[in-house]
Amino acid sequence: MTAPHPGDALHRLLHAYKRAMREAYRAAGIELPSSHLRAMKAICHLPQCTAQAIAERMQRDKSQITRMVQELCAEKLVKRTPDPLDGRRQILTPTASGKRLRERIAEAEREAGARMVRGLPRTSIEAFVRLAETMAANLDTTEPPR
């Protein structure tokens, strides 16, 4: 019998978590695609947020982010204002509706996260976070495998 592969466990966890997040969003009445929700989180979190900053954070093409921002503006969740330091850029800020949406997103994420770690001791959760962060950093490096 072969040892279980960490990738298999991670794949199963990832899909279960995404399913739980979709259920939590749906229960909260949030209908936007997950990419739009990630962009909203960035807009609410990053100071002096721009489409370029979101593209870098999400590792997406800037034109994709620009279209997403246009849709969020059309939904009245985000507003654009000229950057006072560089007139070619626009600063993205959440509207009052966007801030309320961010609160609903955060609550849905808290609920799904609590469901995921139910019954686990704090030390196990902390160890998991450390391991997951290390594994992600290992995959983000460009050095060849040993």
ROTOR-589097 format. One record per residue (C-alpha): residue in one letter; x, y, z; residue number from 1. Coordinates in steps of 0.5 Angstrom, whole numbers, m for minus. Layout:
<recs>
+--------+-------+-------+-------+-----+
: residu :    px :    py :    pz : num :
+--------+-------+-------+-------+-----+
:      a :     X :     Y :     Z : NUM :
...
+--------+-------+-------+-------+-----+
</recs>
This chain:
<recs>
+--------+-------+-------+-------+-----+
: residu :    px :    py :    pz : num :
+--------+-------+-------+-------+-----+
:      m :     0 :     0 :     0 :   1 :
:      t :     3 :     7 :    m2 :   2 :
:      a :     3 :    13 :     3 :   3 :
:      p :    m2 :    18 :     2 :   4 :
:      h :     0 :    24 :    m3 :   5 :
:      p :    m1 :    31 :     1 :   6 :
:      g :    m3 :    34 :    m6 :   7 :
:      d :    m9 :    29 :    m6 :   8 :
:      a :   m11 :    31 :     1 :   9 :
:      l :   m10 :    38 :    m1 :  10 :
:      h :   m14 :    37 :    m7 :  11 :
:      r :   m20 :    34 :    m3 :  12 :
:      l :   m20 :    40 :     2 :  13 :
:      l :   m20 :    45 :    m3 :  14 :
:      h :   m26 :    43 :    m7 :  15 :
:      a :   m30 :    42 :     0 :  16 :
:      y :   m28 :    49 :     2 :  17 :
:      k :   m30 :    52 :    m5 :  18 :
:      r :   m36 :    48 :    m4 :  19 :
:      a :   m37 :    51 :     3 :  20 :
:      m :   m36 :    58 :     1 :  21 :
:      r :   m41 :    58 :    m5 :  22 :
:      e :   m46 :    55 :     0 :  23 :
:      a :   m44 :    61 :     5 :  24 :
:      y :   m45 :    66 :     0 :  25 :
:      r :   m51 :    63 :    m3 :  26 :
:      a :   m54 :    63 :     4 :  27 :
:      a :   m52 :    70 :     5 :  28 :
:      g :   m55 :    72 :    m2 :  29 :
:      i :   m48 :    74 :    m5 :  30 :
:      e :   m49 :    72 :   m12 :  31 :
:      l :   m42 :    75 :   m15 :  32 :
:      p :   m37 :    70 :   m18 :  33 :
:      s :   m31 :    69 :   m13 :  34 :
:      s :   m27 :    73 :   m18 :  35 :
:      h :   m31 :    79 :   m16 :  36 :
:      l :   m31 :    78 :    m9 :  37 :
:      r :   m23 :    77 :    m9 :  38 :
:      a :   m23 :    84 :   m12 :  39 :
:      m :   m28 :    87 :    m7 :  40 :
:      k :   m24 :    84 :    m2 :  41 :
:      a :   m17 :    87 :    m5 :  42 :
:      i :   m21 :    94 :    m6 :  43 :
:      c :   m23 :    94 :     1 :  44 :
:      h :   m16 :    92 :     4 :  45 :
:      l :   m11 :    96 :     0 :  46 :
:      p :   m10 :   103 :     1 :  47 :
:      q :   m10 :   107 :    m6 :  48 :
:      c :   m12 :   101 :    m9 :  49 :
:      t :   m11 :   101 :   m17 :  50 :
:      a :   m13 :    96 :   m22 :  51 :
:      q :    m6 :    94 :   m23 :  52 :
:      a :    m5 :    93 :   m16 :  53 :
:      i :   m11 :    88 :   m16 :  54 :
:      a :    m8 :    85 :   m22 :  55 :
:      e :    m1 :    83 :   m19 :  56 :
:      r :    m5 :    81 :   m12 :  57 :
:      m :    m9 :    76 :   m16 :  58 :
:      q :    m4 :    74 :   m21 :  59 :
:      r :    m9 :    76 :   m27 :  60 :
:      d :    m8 :    80 :   m33 :  61 :
:      k :   m10 :    87 :   m32 :  62 :
:      s :   m15 :    87 :   m38 :  63 :
:      q :   m19 :    82 :   m34 :  64 :
:      i :   m19 :    86 :   m28 :  65 :
:      t :   m21 :    92 :   m31 :  66 :
:      r :   m27 :    89 :   m34 :  67 :
:      m :   m28 :    86 :   m27 :  68 :
:      v :   m28 :    93 :   m24 :  69 :
:      q :   m33 :    96 :   m29 :  70 :
:      e :   m38 :    91 :   m27 :  71 :
:      l :   m37 :    92 :   m20 :  72 :
:      c :   m38 :   100 :   m22 :  73 :
:      a :   m44 :    98 :   m26 :  74 :
:      e :   m47 :    95 :   m19 :  75 :
:      k :   m45 :   101 :   m15 :  76 :
:      l :   m40 :    97 :   m11 :  77 :
:      v :   m34 :   101 :   m13 :  78 :
:      k :   m32 :   108 :   m15 :  79 :
:      r :   m26 :   111 :   m19 :  80 :
:      t :   m23 :   117 :   m17 :  81 :
:      p :   m17 :   120 :   m21 :  82 :
:      d :   m10 :   119 :   m17 :  83 :
:      p :    m8 :   126 :   m15 :  84 :
:      l :    m1 :   124 :   m16 :  85 :
:      d :    m1 :   120 :   m23 :  86 :
:      g :    m7 :   123 :   m27 :  87 :
:      r :    m7 :   116 :   m31 :  88 :
:      r :    m9 :   112 :   m25 :  89 :
:      q :   m15 :   111 :   m22 :  90 :
:      i :   m16 :   110 :   m14 :  91 :
:      l :   m21 :   104 :   m13 :  92 :
:      t :   m26 :   105 :    m7 :  93 :
:      p :   m32 :   101 :    m4 :  94 :
:      t :   m38 :   105 :    m4 :  95 :
:      a :   m43 :   104 :     2 :  96 :
:      s :   m46 :    98 :    m2 :  97 :
:      g :   m39 :    95 :    m3 :  98 :
:      k :   m37 :    96 :     4 :  99 :
:      r :   m44 :    92 :     6 : 100 :
:      l :   m42 :    87 :     1 : 101 :
:      r :   m35 :    86 :     4 : 102 :
:      e :   m38 :    85 :    11 : 103 :
:      r :   m43 :    80 :     8 : 104 :
:      i :   m37 :    76 :     5 : 105 :
:      a :   m33 :    77 :    11 : 106 :
:      e :   m39 :    73 :    15 : 107 :
:      a :   m40 :    68 :    10 : 108 :
:      e :   m32 :    66 :    10 : 109 :
:      r :   m32 :    66 :    18 : 110 :
:      e :   m38 :    61 :    18 : 111 :
:      a :   m35 :    57 :    13 : 112 :
:      g :   m28 :    57 :    16 : 113 :
:      a :   m31 :    55 :    23 : 114 :
:      r :   m35 :    50 :    20 : 115 :
:      m :   m28 :    47 :    17 : 116 :
:      v :   m24 :    47 :    23 : 117 :
:      r :   m30 :    45 :    28 : 118 :
:      g :   m27 :    40 :    33 : 119 :
:      l :   m20 :    41 :    32 : 120 :
:      p :   m16 :    44 :    37 : 121 :
:      r :   m13 :    51 :    37 : 122 :
:      t :    m6 :    48 :    36 : 123 :
:      s :    m8 :    43 :    30 : 124 :
:      i :   m11 :    49 :    27 : 125 :
:      e :    m4 :    53 :    28 : 126 :
:      a :     0 :    48 :    25 : 127 :
:      f :    m4 :    47 :    19 : 128 :
:      v :    m4 :    54 :    18 : 129 :
:      r :     4 :    54 :    19 : 130 :
:      l :     5 :    48 :    14 : 131 :
:      a :     0 :    51 :     9 : 132 :
:      e :     4 :    57 :     9 : 133 :
:      t :    10 :    54 :     8 : 134 :
:      m :     8 :    49 :     2 : 135 :
:      a :     5 :    55 :    m1 : 136 :
:      a :    12 :    59 :    m1 : 137 :
:      n :    15 :    53 :    m3 : 138 :
:      l :    11 :    53 :    m9 : 139 :
:      d :    12 :    60 :   m11 : 140 :
:      t :    19 :    60 :   m11 : 141 :
:      t :    23 :    59 :   m17 : 142 :
:      e :    29 :    55 :   m15 : 143 :
:      p :    29 :    48 :   m18 : 144 :
:      p :    27 :    42 :   m14 : 145 :
:      r :    32 :    38 :   m10 : 146 :
+--------+-------+-------+-------+-----+
</recs>
